[in-house]
């Protein structure tokens, strides 16, 4: 039976497919670590209290990148080049979503609007990350090779999402509600299209590596398109609602380490 569980199992069972999967994941997490580190350094004076939380967010993302690279090393594999069409972070940037890397490379203080853009972008992308990790934890949380990593990363992604909710609500109370909602809507609608494109690209690469028959590839592509149609119609709204999380001050302490993956 064709399912998310069976597809991921095929990827885990194949060294070449697993290598590409972990390489894509490690690259995306490392990019997120760099972005958050730069944002923490460039926060305006009005938002300096956010700096430790943004830095913690970046440290978590760096840790996730190291975990995926460690999973490769444990199998005797090395990272491979990430195909441009699978680079979720850079494709979002090309759509004008989030803070451009060119801006983050400059030593210029960000504005309050930049901070809202960062948090709204993170709220949308962390929703995606949290959802994906919940799915993987459901199917592979007890897997002897990847289960521990999945559980650890899933916990972090839930914390990141809670942090985005709490900080955006704080800024909404400070009078930025309309700007937040506008940016959230723009981010979510763009993200569902980018996620579709990246999913199709990743599945195409996996299909070639795993030598899937054409019929199987067509079914998976149709499922991805079906998800996109749903998300473009109504599903995107789950990414733009804000509610006070049960986990308050989720990034209020130091980043947790993962020495077993170092």
C-alpha positions in Angstrom: 0.0 0.0 0.0 1.3 3.4 -1.0 1.5 5.7 2.0 3.7 8.4 3.6 5.0 5.7 6.0 5.9 3.3 3.1 7.6 6.1 1.0 9.7 7.2 4.0 10.6 3.6 4.8 11.9 3.2 1.2 14.0 6.4 1.6 15.5 5.2 5.0 16.3 1.8 3.5 18.2 3.2 0.5 21.7 4.8 1.2 21.4 7.1 -1.8 17.9 8.3 -1.1 18.7 8.7 2.7 21.8 10.6 1.8 19.8 13.1 -0.3 17.0 13.4 2.3 19.4 14.1 5.2 21.5 16.5 3.0 18.4 18.5 2.1 17.3 18.6 5.7 20.8 19.5 7.1 21.2 22.3 4.5 17.8 23.9 5.3 18.4 23.7 9.1 21.9 25.2 8.8 20.5 28.1 6.7 17.9 28.7 9.4 20.6 28.8 12.0 22.6 31.4 10.1 19.5 33.5 9.5 18.4 33.6 13.1 22.0 34.3 14.3 22.1 37.3 12.0 18.7 38.5 13.0 19.6 38.3 16.7 22.7 40.4 16.0 20.7 43.1 14.0 17.6 43.5 16.1 16.6 47.1 16.7 16.8 48.6 20.2 13.0 48.4 20.5 13.2 44.6 20.2 16.5 43.8 21.9 14.7 41.7 24.6 14.0 39.2 21.8 17.7 38.6 21.1 18.2 35.6 23.5 15.2 33.9 22.0 16.2 34.5 18.4 19.7 33.3 19.2 18.2 30.2 20.9 16.1 29.6 17.8 19.2 29.8 15.6 21.1 27.5 17.9 18.4 24.9 17.7 18.4 25.0 13.9 22.2 24.6 13.9 21.8 21.6 16.2 19.3 20.1 13.8 21.7 20.5 10.9 24.4 18.7 13.0 22.0 15.9 13.8 21.2 15.2 10.2 24.9 15.2 9.3 25.5 12.9 12.3 22.9 10.5 11.0 24.8 10.4 7.7 28.1 9.7 9.4 26.6 6.9 11.4 25.8 5.2 8.2 29.2 6.0 6.7 27.8 8.5 4.3 28.8 12.1 3.4 26.5 15.0 2.5 25.7 15.5 -1.1 24.9 18.6 -3.1 21.4 19.9 -2.6 19.5 20.4 -5.9 18.4 24.0 -6.3 14.8 23.1 -6.9 14.7 21.4 -3.5 16.0 24.4 -1.6 12.9 25.5 0.3 14.5 28.4 2.1 16.0 30.0 -1.0 12.8 29.5 -3.1 10.8 31.3 -0.4 13.3 34.1 -0.5 12.9 34.4 -4.3 9.1 34.8 -3.7 9.9 37.8 -1.4 9.0 35.9 1.8 11.0 36.5 4.9 14.1 38.7 5.2 16.4 38.6 2.3 19.9 37.2 2.8 21.4 40.4 1.3 19.7 42.4 4.0 21.0 40.1 6.7 24.6 40.3 5.4 24.6 44.0 5.9 25.5 45.5 9.3 22.4 47.6 9.5 19.8 47.5 12.3 16.5 45.9 11.4 13.2 47.7 11.8 10.1 46.8 13.8 8.5 45.8 10.4 11.5 43.5 9.7 11.0 41.8 13.0 7.3 41.3 12.3 8.3 39.9 8.9 10.7 37.5 10.5 8.3 36.3 13.1 5.4 35.9 10.6 7.6 34.0 8.2 8.8 31.8 11.0 5.2 31.2 12.3 4.3 29.8 8.8 7.4 27.8 8.2 7.5 26.4 11.7 3.9 25.3 11.3 5.1 23.2 8.3 8.1 21.9 10.2 6.0 21.0 13.2 3.4 19.2 11.1 6.1 17.2 9.3 7.8 16.2 12.4 4.6 15.1 14.1 3.9 12.9 11.0 7.4 11.4 11.2 7.2 10.9 14.9 3.9 9.1 14.5 5.4 6.6 12.0 9.1 6.5 13.0 9.4 7.9 16.5 10.5 4.4 17.7 12.8 3.6 14.7 16.2 2.4 16.0 18.2 4.6 13.6 16.2 7.8 13.3 13.6 7.8 16.0 15.6 9.6 18.7 16.6 12.4 16.3 13.0 12.8 15.1 11.6 13.1 18.7 14.3 15.6 19.6 13.7 17.8 16.5 9.9 17.6 16.9 10.1 18.9 20.4 12.2 21.8 19.2 9.9 22.6 16.3 6.9 22.7 18.7 8.8 25.2 20.9 9.7 27.4 17.9 6.0 27.5 16.8 4.9 28.4 20.4 7.5 31.2 20.5 6.2 32.6 17.2 2.6 32.6 18.4 3.5 34.3 21.7 5.7 37.0 20.2 3.3 37.9 17.4 0.5 38.2 19.9 2.7 40.5 21.9 3.3 42.7 18.9 -0.4 42.6 18.0 -1.2 44.0 21.4 1.3 46.8 20.7 -0.7 47.9 17.7 0.8 45.9 14.8 -2.2 43.5 14.3 -3.1 44.6 10.8 0.5 44.4 9.5 0.9 41.0 11.2 -2.2 39.6 9.5 -1.3 40.9 6.1 2.3 39.5 6.2 1.0 36.2 7.6 -1.5 35.9 4.8 1.1 36.7 2.1 3.6 34.2 3.6 1.2 31.4 3.9 -0.2 31.7 0.4 3.3 31.8 -1.0 4.6 29.0 1.2 2.0 26.4 0.0 3.1 27.0 -3.6 6.8 26.6 -2.7 6.1 23.6 -0.6 4.3 22.0 -3.5 7.2 22.7 -5.9 9.8 21.4 -3.4 7.8 18.3 -2.7 7.4 17.5 -6.4 11.1 18.1 -6.9 12.1 15.9 -4.0 9.8 13.1 -5.1 11.1 13.3 -8.6 14.7 12.9 -7.4 13.7 10.0 -5.0 11.8 8.4 -7.9 14.9 8.3 -10.0 17.1 7.1 -7.2 14.7 4.4 -6.1 13.6 3.5 -9.7 9.9 3.9 -9.1 7.7 2.9 -11.9 6.1 5.8 -13.8 2.6 5.0 -12.4 3.9 5.2 -8.8 5.5 8.6 -9.5 2.3 9.9 -11.0 0.2 8.8 -8.0 2.6 10.6 -5.6 2.6 13.7 -7.8 -1.2 13.7 -7.9 -1.2 13.4 -4.1 1.1 16.4 -3.8 -1.1 18.4 -6.1 -4.2 17.4 -4.2 -2.7 18.6 -1.0 -1.8 21.9 -2.7 -5.3 22.4 -3.9 -6.7 21.8 -0.4 -4.1 24.1 1.2 -4.6 26.9 -1.4 -8.3 26.8 -0.8 -8.6 26.5 2.9 -5.6 24.7 4.5 -3.4 27.8 4.5 -5.6 29.3 7.2 -4.1 27.1 9.9 -0.8 28.9 9.3 -2.2 32.4 10.0 -4.3 32.0 13.1 -2.7 33.1 16.4 -3.5 31.8 19.8 -1.6 31.9 23.1 0.3 28.6 23.4 0.3 26.3 26.3 4.1 26.4 26.2 4.9 30.0 27.4 8.3 31.4 27.0 9.3 28.3 25.1 12.6 29.7 24.0 13.4 31.4 27.3 16.3 29.2 28.3 19.6 28.0 26.7 19.5 25.7 23.7 19.4 22.0 24.6 22.4 20.0 23.4 22.5 16.8 21.5 25.9 15.3 22.4 24.9 11.9 21.2 24.6 13.3 17.7 27.7 15.4 17.8 
